[in-house]
Amino acid sequence: MKKLWLPLFLLMVMGFHESFAAVKTITGKVTDKADGKGLPGVRVSVPAGKTYTSTDKDGRYSISVATDTESLRFSFIGYKTLTLKIGKSFSLNVVLEQSQQSLNEIVVIGYGEQKKSKLVSSASAPMVLRGRVSGLMAQQDRDTESYAAIAENGFQNPTKKPLSTFSIDVDAASYSNVRRFINNGSLPPKDAVRIEEMINYFDYEYPQPKGNDPVNIVTEIADAPWNTNHKLVQIGLQGKQISTAKLPASNLVFLIDVSGSMNQPNKLPLLVASFKLLTDQLRSEDKVAIVVYAGSSGLVLPSTPGNEKTKIKEALHQLSAGGSTAGGAGIRLAYQVAADHFIKGGNNRVILATDGDFNVGASSDAAMESLIEEKRRSGVFLTVLGYGMGNIKDSKMETLADKGNGNYAYIDNISEARKVLVNEFGGTLFTIAKDVKLQLEFNPDKVQAYRLIGYENRLLQDRDFNDDKKDAGEMGSGHTVTALYEIIPAGIKSSFLDTVDKLKYQANKRPLKGNGSNEMLTVKLRYKTPEGNSSKLITQVVIDQSVPFSHTGNNFRFAAAVAEFGMLLRQSDFKQGASFEQLIGIAENAKGKDKEGYRSEFIKLAKSTRLMAGDLLSSAKK
């Protein structure tokens, strides 16, 4: 009997050996040809097979394949797909090159051909740009994109309106959306340009808060670059940075739009790649559920620990688009799932990813606002991620984020997904202060008139500042917020000042005088803790001083350059001496360390716009 078992045992051992020998593991790194940086979310697969994996946040991958596998395929949205031979190597590093082909959004005129899909928007009539855009004339028909109308802030007289009150805004969707238009060969609609969101797209190196408050106020003042007779005041807020290890546990619900309108390469596939990046950031104490909605809504993945990344990614990978858009039903289900797994003292949040095209159910902005306002009282916040082009509902998504105690970002490519969901993970998902409001009081001895640049849809009534029932913006871990005011100093003549005839039938009031101090203005800030209902007050005084613009810090000068760019894009009545040449020079000199390259990208964008716009956005001094 022993003689019989021995050969059987040897055969089993040889079988196991052959089984293990039939598989080998290939490792490597995928980088971007343009900048040499690792590309996260690249799909690494066996051609015509079911074996695949994705690169991590640094672009690295590891995949086990059969020894007879001859090649691997590397595919990534916006990049040329590569299929490479493996050979005998166990390591394969890959460089991917961005695809120069458009995603069927640009209609090219002049060669007798027209692509099937068009980019459309209700923001304006079809726009034809003439200029040096690859020697062609590009047209974009935008019939279904929608943007809230913006009535630009004008100059205010401090004797009549001494207070300026507004909610802070950490959203940055406008910048990435504007970038999308310019990179695709056209100028954005005026109402797509929200200058405060463009400024706040960039990080600023403000000092961290030192006391018990989670927010720090930083101010700077100098001559305005577009009119040296005016002054520019910067109000900077810095949120306390909390390390990822110390962040509270998260209870997240991915609410994903899988309706028919998402069935485009720059929508659902990009969305799935984005959420895979976010999944890589999760810890074992975090939880994730996935809810989808189209013609109806449903739970795709029950609440799952964050360390079960393969399970979460598999659920994401199985998603497909089709049907109409029952947004209201999806939001209700997502909030219910979040409530069922609520973590007391944790980060409870619904992350809505969509093109904003809600057309079934609670579809009106008013109904959606009411629904989101009702749900936010439960302690579940909302983050909105916008995708795609052609029918994006920007105004609706911004409204949902504002009413849901959350933020709104527009994801136009995988690099933007990495910025929002990896580089700014804490700021995007973890609130450190809510209902953050600013109120400035101006000294009429020093200020003839003032103008808040941007924040038009964030303005509050002066009485709202002390009203703790009034909703306002939220700040996340490490977030910075920047606001700019243009000041017409006392004694300066300007066409922007009121020219009203003296009254005939009643006494003409003399201008009010300040207290004779050297203070130009006082900044007041109110905020609540994430769980709190009562606000706390912080104040800071800004002293009048004369500083040349060139002597200010990089933060001040770069923010001014972005504001100048926004005013030119909007063809602002207040652009005065603004020009592309000036703002590009300012930005180049204020680029600073620029670790992630975002400021360098802005400079390239401004240069592209200058070439594309020609005389349309040229300087027009008052």
C-alpha positions in Angstrom: 0.0 0.0 0.0 2.9 2.4 0.9 4.5 1.7 -2.5 1.2 2.7 -4.2 0.9 6.0 -2.3 4.4 7.2 -3.0 4.1 7.6 -6.8 0.6 9.2 -6.3 2.1 11.7 -3.9 4.9 12.5 -6.4 2.4 13.0 -9.2 0.4 15.4 -7.0 3.5 17.4 -6.1 4.5 17.6 -9.7 0.9 18.7 -10.6 1.0 21.5 -8.0 4.4 22.5 -9.3 3.3 22.7 -12.8 0.1 24.7 -11.7 2.2 27.3 -9.9 4.7 27.4 -12.7 1.9 28.2 -15.2 1.4 31.6 -13.7 3.8 34.5 -13.5 3.5 38.0 -12.1 4.4 41.1 -14.2 5.0 44.4 -12.4 5.8 47.9 -13.7 4.9 51.5 -13.9 2.8 53.5 -16.4 3.9 57.1 -16.9 2.6 60.1 -19.0 4.9 60.9 -21.9 4.2 64.6 -21.5 5.5 65.1 -17.9 6.9 61.7 -16.8 4.5 61.4 -13.9 2.8 58.1 -13.0 -0.7 57.7 -14.3 -3.3 56.3 -11.9 -6.3 54.2 -13.0 -4.8 52.8 -16.2 -6.4 49.5 -17.1 -3.8 46.7 -17.6 -5.3 43.7 -19.2 -4.7 40.5 -21.2 -6.0 41.0 -24.8 -9.1 38.9 -25.4 -9.0 37.7 -21.8 -10.8 38.5 -18.5 -7.6 39.1 -16.5 -7.1 42.8 -15.7 -5.9 45.3 -13.0 -5.5 49.0 -12.7 -2.5 51.2 -11.8 -2.4 52.7 -8.3 -2.1 56.4 -7.5 1.6 56.4 -8.4 1.0 54.6 -11.7 2.4 51.2 -10.5 0.7 47.9 -11.3 1.1 44.1 -10.6 -0.8 41.5 -12.6 -0.6 37.7 -12.6 -0.9 36.0 -16.0 -0.4 32.6 -17.6 3.2 31.9 -18.6 2.1 31.6 -22.3 0.6 35.1 -22.3 2.3 37.0 -25.0 1.3 40.6 -24.4 -0.5 43.1 -22.2 -2.8 46.0 -23.2 -2.6 49.4 -21.5 -5.7 51.6 -22.0 -6.6 54.9 -20.4 -9.2 57.6 -21.3 -7.7 60.3 -23.4 -4.5 58.3 -24.2 -3.5 56.0 -27.0 -4.0 52.4 -26.2 -0.8 50.3 -26.3 -0.4 46.5 -26.6 3.1 45.4 -25.8 4.9 42.0 -25.9 5.9 40.6 -22.6 8.7 38.2 -23.7 10.6 36.6 -20.8 10.6 39.7 -18.7 8.8 40.0 -15.3 8.9 43.8 -15.4 7.3 46.1 -18.0 7.4 49.9 -17.7 5.1 51.7 -20.1 4.9 55.3 -21.4 1.4 56.4 -22.6 0.9 59.3 -25.0 -2.2 61.5 -25.0 -4.5 61.1 -27.9 -4.8 64.1 -30.2 -8.2 63.0 -31.4 -11.1 64.8 -30.0 -14.0 63.0 -28.2 -16.4 64.0 -31.0 -17.3 67.3 -29.5 -15.7 69.7 -32.0 -17.4 70.2 -35.3 -14.7 71.1 -37.9 -15.9 73.1 -40.9 -14.0 73.5 -44.1 -13.1 70.0 -45.2 -16.5 68.8 -46.2 -16.8 66.5 -43.2 -18.7 66.7 -39.9 -18.5 64.3 -36.9 -21.7 62.7 -35.8 -22.0 64.2 -32.2 -22.0 67.9 -31.5 -21.3 69.9 -28.3 -24.4 71.8 -27.4 -25.5 74.4 -24.8 -28.3 76.7 -24.1 -26.0 79.3 -22.7 -25.5 81.0 -26.1 -26.1 80.7 -29.8 -23.6 78.7 -31.9 -20.1 80.3 -31.6 -17.7 80.3 -34.5 -14.1 81.1 -33.5 -11.7 82.5 -36.0 -8.0 82.4 -35.1 -5.0 80.3 -35.0 -6.6 77.0 -33.9 -4.6 74.5 -35.9 -5.3 76.6 -38.9 -9.0 75.7 -38.8 -12.3 77.3 -38.0 -14.0 75.5 -35.1 -17.7 75.6 -34.3 -19.4 74.4 -31.1 -23.2 74.3 -30.9 -24.2 74.4 -27.3 -27.9 74.0 -27.1 -28.5 72.1 -23.8 -25.7 73.1 -21.4 -27.1 75.5 -18.8 -25.5 78.1 -16.6 -27.0 80.5 -14.0 -27.0 84.1 -15.2 -24.4 86.3 -13.4 -24.9 90.0 -12.8 -21.4 91.2 -12.1 -20.8 93.0 -8.8 -20.4 96.8 -9.2 -18.7 99.4 -7.0 -20.5 100.2 -3.8 -20.3 103.5 -1.8 -19.4 102.8 1.8 -21.4 105.8 3.1 -24.5 104.1 1.7 -23.5 100.5 2.0 -20.7 100.1 4.6 -21.1 96.3 4.8 -20.3 93.6 2.3 -21.6 90.1 3.3 -21.2 86.8 1.5 -20.8 83.1 1.9 -17.4 81.6 1.2 -17.0 79.3 -1.8 -14.6 76.4 -2.1 -16.0 75.1 -5.4 -13.6 75.0 -8.3 -15.8 73.6 -11.0 -15.8 76.7 -13.1 -12.1 76.7 -13.8 -11.9 73.1 -15.0 -15.0 73.7 -17.1 -13.5 76.8 -18.6 -10.3 74.9 -19.3 -12.4 72.2 -21.1 -13.9 74.8 -23.5 -10.5 76.4 -24.2 -8.7 73.1 -24.8 -11.5 72.1 -27.2 -11.0 75.3 -29.2 -13.6 77.7 -28.1 -14.3 80.4 -25.5 -16.6 79.6 -22.7 -20.0 81.3 -22.3 -19.8 84.3 -20.0 -21.9 82.8 -17.3 -19.7 79.7 -17.1 -17.0 82.0 -15.8 -17.3 82.3 -12.0 -14.1 84.3 -11.1 -14.1 83.2 -7.4 -14.1 79.5 -8.4 -11.2 80.1 -10.9 -9.2 81.8 -8.2 -10.0 79.1 -5.6 -9.0 76.3 -8.0 -5.4 76.9 -6.9 -3.9 76.3 -3.5 -2.3 79.2 -1.7 0.4 78.9 0.9 -1.3 80.7 3.8 -0.1 80.1 7.4 -1.9 77.3 9.3 -4.3 78.2 12.1 -2.4 78.3 15.4 -5.2 78.7 18.0 -8.4 76.6 18.6 -10.2 78.0 15.5 -10.0 75.7 12.5 -9.7 78.7 10.2 -7.1 81.4 9.8 -7.6 84.9 8.2 -4.7 86.3 6.1 -4.9 89.7 4.4 -2.7 91.7 2.0 -3.1 95.0 0.1 -1.4 96.7 -2.8 -2.0 98.6 -6.0 -4.4 96.9 -8.5 -2.4 95.7 -11.6 -5.1 96.8 -14.0 -5.5 100.3 -12.5 -2.6 101.5 -10.3 -4.8 104.3 -8.9 -7.0 101.7 -7.3 -6.0 99.2 -4.6 -6.5 95.5 -4.4 -7.3 93.8 -1.1 -6.8 90.0 -0.6 -8.8 88.1 2.0 -7.3 84.6 2.5 -8.7 81.8 4.7 -6.7 78.8 5.5 -8.4 75.6 6.9 -6.6 73.5 9.4 -4.8 70.5 7.7 -5.6 67.2 9.2 -3.5 64.1 8.2 -5.4 61.3 6.5 -4.5 58.9 9.4 -6.3 61.3 11.9 -9.4 61.9 9.7 -12.7 60.5 11.2 -14.1 57.3 9.7 -16.1 57.8 6.5 -19.6 56.5 5.7 -19.8 57.1 1.9 -22.5 56.4 -0.6 -21.4 56.7 -4.3 -24.6 57.9 -6.1 -23.9 57.3 -9.8 -25.9 58.4 -12.8 -26.1 55.5 -15.3 -28.7 57.1 -17.5 -28.4 57.1 -21.3 -26.9 60.6 -21.3 -23.9 59.2 -19.5 -23.1 56.7 -22.3 -20.1 58.7 -23.7 -16.3 58.1 -23.3 -15.9 61.3 -21.2 -18.7 60.4 -18.8 -19.3 57.0 -17.3 -15.9 55.5 -18.2 -14.1 58.5 -16.8 -16.4 58.5 -13.8 -15.6 54.8 -13.0 -11.9 55.5 -13.3 -12.3 58.5 -10.9 -14.1 56.4 -8.3 -11.4 53.7 -8.5 -8.8 56.4 -7.6 -11.0 57.4 -4.6 -11.4 53.8 -3.6 -7.5 53.5 -3.3 -7.6 56.3 -0.6 -10.0 54.5 1.7 -9.1 52.7 4.9 -10.5 49.7 6.8 -12.5 51.9 9.1 -14.3 53.6 6.1 -17.4 52.2 4.5 -18.7 52.5 0.9 -22.1 51.7 -0.7 -22.9 52.3 -4.4 -26.4 53.4 -5.5 -27.2 53.9 -9.2 -30.1 55.6 -10.9 -31.5 55.7 -14.5 -35.1 54.8 -15.3 -35.2 53.6 -11.6 -32.7 53.5 -8.8 -31.1 50.6 -7.1 -28.4 49.5 -4.6 -25.5 48.0 -6.5 -23.1 47.5 -3.6 -24.2 47.3 0.1 -22.1 49.2 2.6 -18.7 47.6 2.3 -15.4 48.2 4.3 -12.9 50.4 2.5 -10.2 47.8 2.6 -12.2 45.5 0.3 -11.0 47.5 -2.7 -11.3 44.7 -5.2 -15.0 44.1 -4.4 -15.7 47.9 -4.7 -13.8 48.2 -8.0 -15.5 45.1 -9.4 -18.9 46.7 -8.7 -17.8 49.9 -10.4 -16.5 48.1 -13.4 -19.8 46.3 -14.0 -21.7 49.6 -14.4 -23.2 50.5 -17.8 -25.4 53.4 -19.0 -28.9 53.4 -20.4 -32.4 54.8 -19.7 -33.9 58.0 -18.5 -32.8 59.9 -15.4 -34.7 59.4 -12.1 -32.4 61.7 -10.1 -34.8 62.4 -7.2 -35.4 58.7 -6.5 -31.7 58.0 -6.6 -30.9 60.8 -4.1 -33.6 59.6 -1.7 -32.2 56.0 -1.8 -28.6 57.2 -1.3 -29.5 59.3 1.7 -31.5 56.4 3.2 -28.4 54.1 2.8 -26.2 56.7 4.4 -28.6 57.1 7.3 -28.8 53.3 7.8 -25.0 53.2 8.3 -24.5 56.6 10.0 -21.3 57.0 11.9 -21.6 59.4 14.9 -18.8 61.9 14.8 -17.7 60.5 11.4 -17.8 61.8 7.9 -21.2 60.8 6.5 -21.5 61.9 2.8 -23.3 61.2 -0.4 -21.0 61.6 -3.5 -23.2 62.4 -6.5 -21.6 61.9 -9.9 -23.6 63.0 -12.9 -23.9 65.3 -15.9 -26.7 67.0 -14.0 -29.4 66.0 -16.5 -32.3 65.1 -14.1 -35.4 64.7 -16.3 -37.6 62.3 -14.5 -39.1 62.7 -11.0 -38.1 65.6 -8.8 -36.5 67.5 -11.7 -37.0 71.1 -11.0 -34.3 73.1 -9.2 -36.8 74.1 -6.5 -37.8 70.5 -5.8 -34.2 69.3 -5.7 -33.2 72.2 -3.3 -36.0 71.3 -1.0 -35.0 67.6 -1.0 -31.3 68.3 -0.3 -32.0 70.9 2.4 -34.3 68.4 4.1 -31.6 65.6 4.1 -28.7 67.8 5.1 -30.2 68.3 8.6 -29.6 64.6 9.3 -25.8 65.3 9.3 -25.2 63.7 5.8 -23.3 66.1 3.6 -23.2 66.1 -0.2 -20.3 66.3 -2.8 -21.2 66.7 -6.4 -18.9 65.7 -9.3 -19.9 66.8 -12.8 -18.8 64.9 -15.9 -19.1 65.3 -19.7 -20.0 68.0 -22.1 -22.8 68.9 -24.4 -25.7 68.8 -22.0 -24.0 69.5 -18.6 -26.4 71.2 -16.1 -23.9 73.3 -14.3 -26.4 75.5 -12.5 -28.3 72.5 -11.1 -25.3 70.7 -9.8 -24.0 73.9 -8.1 -27.4 74.4 -6.5 -27.4 70.8 -5.1 -23.9 71.1 -3.7 -24.7 74.5 -2.1 -27.9 73.2 -0.4 -26.3 70.0 0.7 -23.5 71.4 2.8 -21.0 70.2 0.3 -18.8 71.2 -2.7 -19.0 70.9 -6.5 -16.1 69.9 -8.8 -16.1 69.4 -12.6 -14.0 66.4 -13.8 -12.9 66.9 -17.4 -10.1 64.4 -17.4 -8.3 61.8 -15.2 -5.8 64.4 -14.0 -8.6 66.5 -12.6 -10.0 63.4 -10.9 -6.6 62.8 -9.3 -6.5 66.4 -8.1 -9.9 66.4 -6.5 -10.1 62.8 -5.2 -6.4 62.1 -4.4 -4.3 65.2 -3.9 -7.2 67.1 -2.2 -8.8 64.1 -0.6 -9.3 65.6 2.8 -10.5 69.0 1.5 -13.0 67.4 -0.8 -14.6 64.9 1.6 -13.9 66.1 5.2 -15.6 69.2 6.5 -13.8 71.1 9.3 -16.1 74.2 9.4 -19.6 74.8 8.1 -21.8 77.8 7.4 -18.7 80.0 6.9 -19.6 83.7 6.2 -17.6 86.8 5.7 -18.6 90.4 6.4 -16.4 93.4 5.7 -17.0 96.9 7.0 -15.3 99.7 5.1 -13.9 103.0 6.5 -15.3 105.9 4.4 -12.3 108.0 5.4 -10.1 105.7 3.3 -12.5 104.1 0.8 -14.6 106.0 -1.7 -15.9 102.8 -3.3 -15.3 99.0 -3.2 -16.1 96.0 -5.4 -16.1 92.3 -4.5 -14.7 90.4 -7.5 -16.8 87.4 -8.1 -19.1 85.6 -5.5 -22.2 87.1 -7.2 -24.3 84.0 -6.4 -22.9 83.9 -2.8 -24.0 87.3 -1.7 -26.0 87.5 1.6 -28.1 90.2 3.3 -26.1 92.0 6.0 -28.5 90.7 8.6 -27.8 87.1 7.5 -24.3 87.3 9.0 -25.5 87.0 12.6 -28.3 84.7 11.7 -27.2 81.1 12.6 -30.2 79.7 10.7 -28.8 81.1 7.4 -26.9 78.5 5.4 -23.5 79.3 4.0 -20.4 77.5 2.6 -18.2 74.7 4.0 -14.5 74.4 4.4 -12.6 71.0 4.2 -9.4 69.9 5.7 -6.5 72.0 4.3 -8.9 74.1 2.1 -7.9 77.7 1.2 -10.4 80.4 0.3 -9.4 83.6 -1.4 -11.5 86.7 -2.0 -10.4 89.9 -3.8 -11.8 93.5 -3.4 -11.0 96.4 -5.7 -10.9 99.7 -3.8 -11.2 103.2 -5.1 -9.2 105.2 -2.4 -10.5 108.5 -1.0 -9.6 111.5 -3.2 -9.2 109.5 -6.4 -11.3 110.6 -9.4 -13.1 107.7 -11.2 -15.8 107.2 -13.7 -17.1 104.4 -11.5 -18.2 106.8 -8.8 -21.8 108.0 -8.5 -22.7 111.3 -10.2 -26.0 112.2 -8.7 -27.4 115.8 -8.7 -27.9 117.6 -5.4 -31.4 117.3 -4.0 -33.8 120.2 -4.3 -36.5 119.5 -1.7 -34.5 118.1 1.2 -31.2 118.6 2.8 -28.2 117.1 1.1 -26.5 114.8 3.6 -22.8 115.3 4.1 -20.6 112.2 3.6 -20.1 110.2 6.8 -16.7 110.3 8.3 -14.8 107.5 9.9 -13.2 107.5 13.3 -10.0 109.1 12.0 -8.0 105.8 12.3 -5.6 104.3 9.7 -7.9 101.3 9.3 -9.2 100.7 5.8 -11.6 97.9 6.7 -12.4 95.2 9.2 -12.9 91.6 8.3 -15.4 89.5 10.3 -15.8 85.7 9.9 -18.4 83.4 11.4 -18.3 79.6 11.3 -19.8 76.5 13.0 -18.1 73.2 13.8 -19.4 70.4 11.6 -21.7 69.2 14.5 -22.5 72.6 15.9 -25.5 74.9 15.6 -24.0 78.1 17.1 -21.5 80.1 15.2 -18.1 81.5 16.4 -16.7 85.0 15.4 -13.2 85.9 14.3 -12.3 89.5 13.4 -9.2 91.1 11.8 -8.4 94.7 10.8 -6.7 95.8 7.5 -4.5 98.9 7.8 -4.3 101.3 4.9 -0.9 101.2 3.3 0.8 101.8 -0.1 2.7 98.8 -1.4 3.7 98.4 -5.1 2.1 95.4 -6.6 5.5 93.9 -7.5 6.4 93.8 -3.8 3.6 91.5 -2.8 3.8 87.7 -2.3 3.2 85.0 -4.8 -0.2 84.2 -3.4 -1.4 87.8 -3.9 0.0 88.2 -7.4 -1.1 84.9 -8.8 -4.7 85.3 -7.5 -4.7 88.7 -9.2 -3.6 87.2 -12.5 -6.4 84.6 -12.4 -8.9 87.4 -11.6 -7.7 89.4 -14.5 -8.0 86.4 -16.8 -11.6 85.9 -15.6 -12.5 89.5 -16.2 -11.1 89.3 -19.8 -13.1 86.1 -20.4 -16.3 87.7 -19.1 -15.5 90.9 -21.0 -16.1 92.6 -17.7 -17.1 96.3 -17.5 -14.5 96.6 -14.9 -11.5 95.1 -16.7 -10.0 98.6 -17.3 -6.3 98.1 -18.2 -6.3 94.3 -18.0 -4.5 92.4 -20.8 -3.3 88.9 -21.5 0.3 90.1 -21.8 0.1 91.6 -18.3 -1.6 88.7 -16.5 0.7 86.1 -18.2 3.8 88.0 -17.0 2.4 88.3 -13.5 1.5 84.6 -13.3 4.9 83.6 -14.6 6.6 85.6 -11.9 4.3 84.4 -9.2 4.3 80.7 -10.1 6.3 79.7 -6.9 7.1 76.0 -6.2 4.1 74.7 -8.2 4.6 71.1 -7.1 1.7 69.7 -9.1 2.1 72.0 -12.1 -1.4 73.6 -11.9 -0.1 77.1 -12.1 2.1 76.3 -15.1 -1.0 74.8 -16.8 -2.9 78.1 -16.1 -0.1 80.0 -17.9 -0.4 77.7 -20.9 -4.1 78.1 -20.9 -3.9 81.9 -20.8 -1.4 81.9 -23.7 -3.7 79.6 -25.7 -6.6 81.9 -25.1 -4.6 84.9 -26.2 -3.8 83.3 -29.5 -7.3 82.1 -30.0 -9.2 85.2 -29.1 -7.2 87.7 -31.1 -8.7 91.2 -30.9 -11.9 90.0 -29.2 -10.6 90.1 -25.7 -8.0 92.8 -26.1 -7.3 95.4 -23.5 -9.8 98.3 -23.3 -8.8 101.0 -20.8 -11.5 103.2 -19.4 
